[in-house]
Amino acid sequence: DLPLPLNPDGSLSFFWFDAHEEQFGTDFFLFGKVWQPQLNQYVSCSLKVDGMERCMYAVPRVKGKARGTLTTDEENKLLTNVYTELEEMRKRRFKDITMLKCKGVHRKYCFETPLEHGEHKILKIKYPATMPPLPANLSGNTFEAVFGTQQSMLELFILKQKIKGPCWLTLKNVQKATQYRRTWCKQEIS
């Protein structure tokens, strides 16, 4: 059993080149290599990423006015109404989702839904990835759509961390996996 080859600052240099998802995208592993000085060579390593949160965006339904003409107070009232409706839905229909974290954010939009292109104030919704995803076609009285409901945690991780293909990653606060081994790699970390 080899010790973790940590850098002097406590971080780990990890060259990742592959990834694998399990549990319908809620668990994922990065595979790569780390330098093992005791063997004077690179050894295989797997990293299980924990603690991910689902991230979605609810677009408020606007009635009687164009989106670009709303005041800040009107936008905030719309977002409050969306949050209230989502909380009621969560308690009634999605009981496995025990909490939501929400805040208003500005995002740009230019895709296929009949929504004006440009920047809009929408509700960002986050909750732990261990809870089930919301349905893809979810809408309500106060919101038109929720984007990102079916996004895998691996995709979200790669986009948020701005990882572009196989590369060196500097990992902090890593621990050797202590549970049963899940891979054939020489090093397993989380």
Salt bridges, closest charged atoms under 4 A:
ASP1 OD1 - LYS176 NZ 3.78
GLU22 OE2 - HIS20 NE2 3.35
GLU22 OE1 - ARG182 NH2 2.40
ASP27 OD1 - LYS48 NZ 3.64
ASP50 OD1 - LYS48 NZ 2.59
GLU53 OE2 - LYS101 NZ 2.62
GLU53 OE1 - LYS126 NZ 3.52
GLU74 OE2 - LYS65 NZ 2.93
GLU87 OE1 - ARG90 NH2 2.93
GLU144 OE2 - ARG67 NH2 2.61
